[in-house]
Amino acid sequence: MELNSRVELALKGENPLVMARMRSGFAVIGDTQHLPGYSLLLTDEPSVDHLTDLDWTRRQEFLFDLSLVGEAVERACRPNGLRRINYEVLGNGLPILHGHVHPRYEWEPADMVTGPVWRYPKEVRDDPAHAYSDERHGELRDAITTELTELIRAAY
C-alpha cells in the first residue's frame, strides 16, 4: 500500500499500524520487523514530499516528533540488546515525507551493524517471517506506544 493511502487512512482513523497521533503526523509500527521495533513517522500532509516543503515551524515539529519516536523505540527495545537508534529521512522511493527509526542491535552480524539498514538484502528485510503481526510483535508495539504516549505528554 502506498504511503499516501496510509496517511489518508490515518487521517480517517483507519490505519491499523498507527501507534500515536503527533503534532506533525502519525507514528506507525513498520510493516516489517526485521529489526524489532522498526517504526516510522508519516507526515499528516499527503502533498508534502520534502522536508523543506514545510515551513520552519512544521519542519521543527516533524524532526522533533521523529526524535520522540526514536526515544520511545530506544526505551522499549533496550532490554532486547539495543545498540543504538538510526534515523533516516530519505524520500528517494516514495513521494511523501516520512522518517524511519531503525533500532540497531548487539546481535546483528558484525558486517551489517556498522552500515545502513539497507545493506541487508531485500529478501532478508522483507522476508514474510518478519512481517508485522499483533501476535508476534504486539507486546513490543504496546511498549513503544506506552513510551511514546508518555513522551508526548511531557513534550507537548
Rosetta blueprint (number, residue, H / E / L):
1 M L
2 E L
3 L H
4 N H
5 S H
6 R H
7 V H
8 E H
9 L H
10 A H
11 L H
12 K L
13 G L
14 E L
15 N L
16 P L
17 L L
18 V E
19 M E
20 A E
21 R E
22 M L
23 R L
24 S L
25 G E
26 F E
27 A E
28 V E
29 I E
30 G L
31 D L
32 T E
33 Q L
34 H L
35 L L
36 P L
37 G L
38 Y L
39 S E
40 L E
41 L E
42 L E
43 T E
44 D L
45 E L
46 P L
47 S L
48 V L
49 D L
50 H L
51 L H
52 T H
53 D H
54 L L
55 D L
56 W H
57 T H
58 R H
59 R H
60 Q H
61 E H
62 F H
63 L H
64 F H
65 D H
66 L H
67 S H
68 L H
69 V H
70 G H
71 E H
72 A H
73 V H
74 E H
75 R H
76 A H
77 C H
78 R H
79 P H
80 N H
81 G L
82 L E
83 R E
84 R E
85 I E
86 N E
87 Y E
88 E E
89 V L
90 L L
91 G L
92 N L
93 G L
94 L L
95 P L
96 I L
97 L L
98 H E
99 G E
100 H E
101 V E
102 H E
103 P E
104 R E
105 Y E
106 E L
107 W L
108 E L
109 P L
110 A H
111 D H
112 M H
113 V H
114 T L
115 G L
116 P L
117 V H
118 W H
119 R H
120 Y L
121 P L
122 K H
123 E H
124 V H
125 R H
126 D L
127 D L
128 P H
129 A H
130 H H
131 A E
132 Y L
133 S L
134 D H
135 E H
136 R H
137 H H
138 G H
139 E H
140 L H
141 R H
142 D H
143 A H
144 I H
145 T H
146 T H
147 E H
148 L H
149 T H
150 E H
151 L H
152 I H
153 R H
154 A H
155 A H
156 Y L
